[in-house]
Amino acid sequence: MKAWTIAVKDLVVHTRDRTAFVTLLLVPMVMIIVLGSVFTWNATSFQAHAVVVDLDGSDLSRQLTQQVFASPRVRDVLALTTTTSEAEARTLVEQGKTAAAVIIPSGFGAAAASGAPAHIEVLENPESLIQAGVVASIVQSYTTDLQARRVAVSVAISVLGASGAVPPARMGEAVQGVLEQAGTSQPQDLISVRTTALEGRKVVPALDYYAVGMSLMYLIFTANTGAWDMLEEKRQRTLARIMTTPTSRLTVMAGKFLGTLALTGLQFAIIILLTRLLYHVQWSASVPALLLMAGASVLAAAGLSTMVAALVQSREQEGALGPAVALIYSLLGGSMWPVYVMPAWLDTASRLTFTRWAIDGFSALMLGGGVSSVLRPAGVCLGMAFVFLGVSGVALNRNY
């Protein structure tokens, strides 16, 4: 009961400072709308990205890769990379690193030349269907033209040879003339383009992403105010006087932590409500899942700041270390830039922060997930919170 009394007292003190409290709400709201508006996940000009796998190496496959794709009209709208591994191409599409993959299987050229069925496969990222559609259309145009030419040559040789109307010496010239008119021929369905939509990496809109990122960053800054107050009370010997009362050290520290937890929880709840009303951020369709993820994030932020306060010896040290920890966590954890563009080493390192796990959890909710989708990220955040509090308990017992 005494711990709750201490927590309520600290919360009232902070909320009475209206200028500071409003600033802690206003700044993240401004940062969210600015970053969400400036940084979008779309390029300024349209260009489809695709990877090509030529497993055939025939003249016909090279005609597609070196002539069609390299033509002036196509290369302006199509950015191509090549690989020799079909598995790698599939992975790039599934991870959302390219819009489509064009796979030319072995034996394509021989089959197409002999009149046997042949196909080219286009793998599509479902999150980039417009770009993938452009790639598929280019390939389809090529195969249609190829079929028309093949049918035209076959018919020309057959008819002209049977009729004897054209001397054998001039057969090549006659066939060339037919080829020039092949665009009007109706192709048969012998050469086909198979399109397969793969499960790609889904991402949330920029505004929604930065609503999460900025909220988490300012959670840590807000929690730091509780740490600052604890050190100020230590400097003024208020804590020392409290320790002389029948109130236990554990109760006092629990009250301080609960006060910080209540302050950060209140701030996070208001930001969620305001971003939903003003910016139409879709935090989650599941209230229990949202409460679980938000509670785990707030607990981790409060635990981190409590640990910092327990480890430092003065307000000056906390004033330097607290903001540094908040900024490092924000930079490393993905609050400043999307985790989707992180290099592999940074992606691995970011998982040492609770902010990265919180961003993953809220992103899953924004994409339609429920409680099951956030069990792991929420569990990791709670685990980190207990580690922070464990370290805090040892340090506080020594310093206070």
C-alpha positions as CSV (number, residue, x, y, z in Angstrom):
1,M,0.0,0.0,0.0
2,K,2.8,2.4,0.8
3,A,4.4,1.7,-2.6
4,W,1.2,2.7,-4.3
5,T,1.1,5.9,-2.2
6,I,4.6,6.8,-3.3
7,A,3.8,6.0,-6.9
8,V,0.6,8.2,-6.9
9,K,2.6,11.0,-5.3
10,D,5.3,10.9,-8.0
11,L,2.6,10.7,-10.8
12,V,0.7,13.7,-9.4
13,V,4.0,15.7,-9.2
14,H,4.8,15.0,-12.8
15,T,1.4,15.7,-14.2
16,R,1.1,19.0,-12.3
17,D,4.1,20.2,-14.3
18,R,1.9,20.8,-17.3
19,T,4.5,22.4,-19.5
20,A,6.8,19.4,-19.2
21,F,4.0,16.9,-19.6
22,V,2.6,18.5,-22.7
23,T,6.0,18.8,-24.2
24,L,6.5,15.0,-23.7
25,L,3.3,14.5,-25.7
26,L,3.7,17.3,-28.3
27,V,7.2,16.5,-29.4
28,P,6.6,12.9,-30.3
29,M,3.4,13.8,-32.1
30,V,5.2,16.4,-34.2
31,M,8.1,13.9,-34.9
32,I,5.6,11.2,-36.0
33,I,3.9,13.4,-38.6
34,V,7.1,14.9,-39.9
35,L,9.0,11.6,-40.3
36,G,5.9,9.8,-41.5
37,S,5.3,12.4,-44.2
38,V,8.9,12.9,-45.3
39,F,10.1,9.3,-45.3
40,T,7.9,7.0,-47.4
41,W,8.7,3.5,-48.7
42,N,7.9,4.5,-52.3
43,A,10.5,5.8,-54.8
44,T,10.0,9.2,-56.4
45,S,9.8,7.8,-59.9
46,F,8.5,4.4,-61.0
47,Q,10.9,1.6,-61.6
48,A,10.3,-2.1,-61.3
49,H,12.9,-4.2,-59.6
50,A,13.5,-7.8,-60.7
51,V,16.1,-10.6,-60.6
52,V,16.7,-12.9,-63.6
53,V,17.8,-16.5,-63.4
54,D,18.9,-17.9,-66.8
55,L,19.3,-21.6,-66.3
56,D,19.1,-22.3,-70.1
57,G,21.8,-20.1,-71.7
58,S,20.4,-20.6,-75.2
59,D,20.1,-18.0,-78.0
60,L,16.4,-17.5,-77.2
61,S,17.0,-16.9,-73.5
62,R,19.9,-14.5,-74.2
63,Q,17.6,-12.7,-76.6
64,L,15.3,-12.0,-73.7
65,T,17.9,-11.1,-71.2
66,Q,20.4,-9.2,-73.5
67,Q,18.0,-7.7,-76.0
68,V,14.5,-7.3,-74.7
69,F,15.5,-6.3,-71.1
70,A,18.3,-4.2,-72.3
71,S,16.3,-2.2,-74.9
72,P,16.0,1.5,-74.2
73,R,12.3,1.4,-73.5
74,V,12.5,-1.4,-71.0
75,R,15.7,-0.5,-69.1
76,D,14.2,2.9,-68.1
77,V,11.4,1.2,-66.1
78,L,13.1,-2.1,-65.2
79,A,16.1,-2.4,-62.8
80,L,17.5,-5.9,-63.2
81,T,20.0,-8.0,-61.2
82,T,21.1,-11.5,-62.2
83,T,21.8,-14.7,-60.2
84,T,22.5,-18.3,-61.1
85,S,20.4,-19.7,-58.2
86,E,16.7,-20.2,-58.4
87,A,16.6,-20.6,-54.6
88,E,18.3,-17.3,-54.1
89,A,15.9,-15.6,-56.4
90,R,12.9,-17.0,-54.5
91,T,14.4,-15.8,-51.2
92,L,14.9,-12.3,-52.6
93,V,11.2,-12.1,-53.6
94,E,10.0,-13.6,-50.3
95,Q,12.0,-11.1,-48.3
96,G,10.6,-8.2,-50.3
97,K,14.0,-7.2,-51.7
98,T,12.8,-7.4,-55.3
99,A,9.4,-7.2,-56.9
100,A,9.7,-10.2,-59.1
101,A,12.0,-13.0,-60.3
102,V,12.2,-14.2,-63.9
103,I,13.3,-17.8,-64.1
104,I,14.2,-19.3,-67.5
105,P,14.5,-23.1,-67.0
106,S,17.0,-25.3,-68.5
107,G,15.9,-26.6,-71.9
108,F,13.7,-23.6,-72.7
109,G,15.5,-22.7,-75.9
110,A,15.5,-26.3,-77.3
111,A,11.8,-26.8,-76.5
112,A,10.8,-23.5,-78.0
113,A,12.8,-24.2,-81.2
114,S,11.4,-27.7,-81.6
115,G,7.8,-26.8,-81.1
116,A,7.4,-28.5,-77.8
117,P,5.7,-26.8,-74.8
118,A,8.1,-24.4,-73.0
119,H,7.6,-21.9,-70.2
120,I,9.2,-19.0,-68.4
121,E,8.3,-18.6,-64.7
122,V,7.7,-15.2,-63.1
123,L,7.6,-15.1,-59.2
124,E,5.7,-12.1,-57.9
125,N,6.0,-10.3,-54.5
126,P,2.4,-9.8,-53.4
127,E,3.3,-6.5,-51.8
128,S,4.7,-5.2,-55.2
129,L,2.1,-6.4,-57.6
130,I,2.3,-3.3,-59.9
131,Q,6.0,-3.7,-60.4
132,A,5.7,-7.5,-60.7
133,G,2.9,-7.0,-63.3
134,V,5.2,-4.8,-65.4
135,V,7.9,-7.5,-65.4
136,A,5.3,-10.2,-66.2
137,S,3.9,-8.1,-69.1
138,I,7.4,-7.6,-70.6
139,V,8.1,-11.4,-70.5
140,Q,4.6,-12.1,-71.8
141,S,5.1,-9.7,-74.7
142,Y,8.4,-11.5,-75.6
143,T,6.9,-15.0,-75.5
144,T,3.9,-13.8,-77.6
145,D,6.2,-12.4,-80.3
146,L,8.3,-15.6,-80.1
147,Q,5.3,-17.8,-80.7
148,A,4.0,-15.7,-83.5
149,R,7.4,-15.9,-85.3
150,R,7.6,-19.6,-84.7
151,V,4.1,-20.3,-86.1
152,A,4.8,-18.0,-89.1
153,V,8.0,-19.7,-90.0
154,S,6.5,-23.1,-89.7
155,V,3.5,-22.3,-91.9
156,A,5.6,-20.4,-94.4
157,I,8.0,-23.3,-94.9
158,S,5.2,-25.8,-95.1
159,V,3.0,-23.9,-97.6
160,L,5.7,-22.5,-99.8
161,G,7.5,-25.9,-99.9
162,A,4.4,-27.8,-100.8
163,S,3.2,-25.4,-103.5
164,G,6.5,-25.0,-105.2
165,A,5.7,-21.3,-105.8
166,V,9.0,-20.2,-104.4
167,P,12.3,-21.7,-105.6
168,P,14.4,-23.2,-102.9
169,A,17.1,-20.6,-103.4
170,R,14.6,-17.9,-102.5
171,M,12.9,-19.7,-99.6
172,G,14.9,-17.7,-97.0
173,E,13.9,-14.4,-98.5
174,A,10.2,-15.5,-98.5
175,V,10.3,-16.6,-94.9
176,Q,11.9,-13.3,-93.9
177,G,9.0,-11.5,-95.5
178,V,6.6,-13.6,-93.5
179,L,8.4,-12.9,-90.3
180,E,8.0,-9.2,-90.9
181,Q,4.2,-9.7,-90.9
182,A,4.3,-12.1,-87.9
183,G,3.0,-9.5,-85.5
184,T,-0.5,-10.1,-86.8
185,S,-0.4,-13.9,-86.3
186,Q,-2.4,-15.5,-83.5
187,P,0.0,-17.4,-81.3
188,Q,-0.6,-20.9,-80.0
189,D,-0.4,-21.7,-76.3
190,L,2.9,-23.6,-76.6
191,I,5.2,-21.1,-74.9
192,S,3.7,-19.8,-71.6
193,V,4.5,-17.5,-68.7
194,R,3.7,-18.9,-65.3
195,T,3.2,-16.3,-62.6
196,T,3.3,-17.3,-58.9
197,A,2.6,-14.9,-56.1
198,L,5.0,-15.7,-53.2
199,E,4.5,-14.7,-49.6
200,G,6.6,-11.6,-49.4
201,R,7.6,-9.4,-46.4
202,K,4.8,-7.1,-45.5
203,V,5.6,-3.7,-44.1
204,V,3.5,-1.1,-42.4
205,P,3.0,2.5,-43.8
206,A,5.7,5.0,-42.9
207,L,3.3,7.1,-40.7
208,D,2.3,4.0,-38.7
209,Y,5.9,2.8,-38.4
210,Y,7.1,6.2,-37.0
211,A,4.1,6.3,-34.6
212,V,5.6,3.3,-33.0
213,G,9.3,4.3,-33.3
214,M,8.9,7.8,-31.9
215,S,6.5,6.6,-29.1
216,L,9.1,4.1,-27.9
217,M,11.9,6.6,-28.0
218,Y,10.0,9.2,-26.0
219,L,8.9,6.5,-23.6
220,I,12.6,6.1,-22.6
221,F,13.0,9.9,-22.3
222,T,9.9,10.1,-20.1
223,A,11.1,7.3,-17.9
224,N,14.3,9.1,-17.5
225,T,12.4,11.9,-15.6
226,G,11.6,9.4,-12.9
227,A,15.2,8.4,-12.7
228,W,16.2,12.1,-12.5
229,D,13.7,12.7,-9.6
230,M,15.1,9.7,-7.7
231,L,18.6,11.1,-7.9
232,E,17.4,14.5,-6.9
233,E,15.8,13.1,-3.8
234,K,19.0,11.3,-3.1
235,R,21.0,14.6,-3.4
236,Q,18.5,16.4,-1.1
237,R,18.7,13.4,1.3
238,T,14.9,13.0,1.1
239,L,15.4,9.3,0.4
240,A,17.7,9.0,3.4
241,R,15.0,10.4,5.6
242,I,12.4,8.1,4.2
243,M,14.7,5.2,4.9
244,T,14.6,6.1,8.6
245,T,10.9,5.4,8.7
246,P,9.3,2.0,9.1
247,T,9.0,1.8,5.3
248,S,11.3,-0.8,3.8
249,R,13.9,0.0,1.2
250,L,12.2,-2.4,-1.2
251,T,8.8,-0.6,-0.7
252,V,10.4,2.7,-1.4
253,M,12.1,1.5,-4.6
254,A,8.9,-0.3,-5.7
255,G,7.0,2.9,-5.3
256,K,9.5,4.9,-7.3
257,F,9.4,2.3,-10.1
258,L,5.6,2.1,-10.1
259,G,5.5,5.9,-10.4
260,T,7.7,5.9,-13.4
261,L,5.7,3.0,-14.9
262,A,2.4,4.9,-14.4
263,L,3.9,8.1,-16.0
264,T,5.2,6.3,-19.1
265,G,2.0,4.2,-19.4
266,L,-0.1,7.3,-19.3
267,Q,2.0,9.0,-21.9
268,F,1.9,5.9,-24.2
269,A,-1.8,5.6,-23.9
270,I,-2.4,9.2,-24.8
271,I,-0.1,9.0,-27.8
272,I,-1.8,5.9,-29.0
273,L,-5.2,7.6,-28.7
274,L,-4.1,10.8,-30.4
275,T,-2.3,9.1,-33.3
276,R,-5.4,7.0,-33.8
277,L,-7.7,10.1,-33.8
278,L,-5.5,12.6,-35.6
279,Y,-3.3,10.4,-37.9
280,H,-5.6,7.4,-38.3
281,V,-2.8,5.0,-37.2
282,Q,-4.2,1.5,-37.1
283,W,-2.5,0.2,-33.9
284,S,-4.4,-3.1,-33.7
285,A,-7.7,-4.7,-34.2
286,S,-7.2,-6.7,-31.0
287,V,-7.4,-4.8,-27.8
288,P,-5.9,-7.6,-25.6
289,A,-3.0,-7.9,-28.0
290,L,-2.4,-4.1,-28.0
291,L,-2.6,-4.0,-24.2
292,L,-0.1,-6.9,-23.9
293,M,2.4,-5.4,-26.3
294,A,2.0,-1.8,-24.8
295,G,2.4,-3.1,-21.3
296,A,5.5,-5.1,-22.1
297,S,7.1,-2.0,-23.8
298,V,6.2,0.4,-21.0
299,L,7.6,-2.1,-18.4
300,A,10.8,-2.5,-20.3
301,A,11.3,1.3,-20.7
302,A,10.7,1.9,-17.0
303,G,13.0,-0.9,-16.1
304,L,15.8,0.4,-18.3
305,S,15.6,3.9,-16.8
306,T,15.4,2.5,-13.3
307,M,18.6,0.6,-14.0
308,V,20.3,3.7,-15.3
309,A,19.3,5.6,-12.2
310,A,20.5,2.8,-10.0
311,L,23.9,2.6,-11.6
312,V,24.8,6.3,-11.7
313,Q,25.9,8.3,-8.6
314,S,24.5,11.8,-9.4
315,R,22.1,13.8,-11.4
316,E,24.9,15.0,-13.6
317,Q,25.9,11.5,-14.5
318,E,22.2,10.6,-15.2
319,G,21.8,13.8,-17.3
320,A,24.6,12.6,-19.5
321,L,24.0,8.8,-19.5
322,G,20.1,8.8,-19.6
323,P,19.7,10.7,-22.9
324,A,22.7,8.8,-24.4
325,V,21.0,5.5,-23.6
326,A,17.7,6.7,-25.1
327,L,19.4,7.8,-28.3
328,I,21.5,4.7,-28.7
329,Y,18.4,2.5,-28.1
330,S,16.5,4.5,-30.7
331,L,19.2,4.4,-33.3
332,L,20.0,0.7,-32.8
333,G,16.5,-0.5,-32.2
334,G,14.9,1.0,-35.3
335,S,13.1,4.1,-34.1
336,M,15.0,6.4,-36.3
337,W,15.0,4.3,-39.5
338,P,13.0,1.3,-40.7
339,V,14.4,-2.1,-39.7
340,Y,13.6,-3.3,-43.2
341,V,16.7,-1.5,-44.6
342,M,19.1,-2.5,-41.9
343,P,22.2,-4.5,-43.0
344,A,22.5,-8.0,-41.6
345,W,24.9,-7.1,-38.8
346,L,22.8,-4.2,-37.6
347,D,19.7,-6.3,-37.8
348,T,21.3,-8.8,-35.5
349,A,22.6,-6.2,-33.1
350,S,19.2,-4.4,-32.9
351,R,17.7,-7.5,-31.3
352,L,19.6,-6.7,-28.2
353,T,17.3,-3.8,-27.6
354,F,13.7,-4.0,-26.4
355,T,12.7,-1.3,-28.9
356,R,13.4,-3.6,-31.8
357,W,11.2,-6.3,-30.4
358,A,8.5,-3.8,-29.6
359,I,8.6,-2.5,-33.2
360,D,8.3,-6.0,-34.5
361,G,5.4,-6.7,-32.2
362,F,3.4,-3.5,-33.0
363,S,4.2,-4.0,-36.8
364,A,2.6,-7.5,-36.5
365,L,-0.5,-6.0,-34.9
366,M,-0.7,-3.3,-37.6
367,L,-0.7,-6.0,-40.2
368,G,-3.6,-7.8,-38.7
369,G,-2.0,-10.0,-36.1
370,G,-3.6,-11.0,-32.8
371,V,-2.3,-12.1,-29.4
372,S,-0.4,-15.1,-30.8
373,S,1.6,-12.8,-33.1
374,V,3.0,-10.8,-30.2
375,L,3.7,-13.5,-27.7
376,R,7.3,-13.7,-28.6
377,P,8.2,-10.0,-28.9
378,A,6.2,-9.2,-25.7
379,G,7.9,-12.1,-23.9
380,V,11.3,-10.8,-24.9
381,C,10.4,-7.2,-23.7
382,L,9.2,-8.6,-20.4
383,G,12.3,-10.7,-20.1
384,M,14.5,-7.7,-20.6
385,A,12.4,-5.7,-18.1
386,F,13.1,-8.3,-15.4
387,V,16.8,-8.3,-16.2
388,F,16.8,-4.5,-15.9
389,L,15.0,-4.7,-12.6
390,G,17.3,-7.4,-11.3
391,V,20.3,-5.3,-12.0
392,S,18.5,-2.3,-10.5
393,G,17.8,-4.2,-7.3
394,V,21.4,-5.1,-6.7
395,A,22.7,-1.6,-7.5
396,L,20.0,0.1,-5.4
397,N,20.7,-2.1,-2.4
398,R,24.4,-1.1,-2.7
399,N,23.9,2.7,-3.4
400,Y,21.0,3.5,-1.2
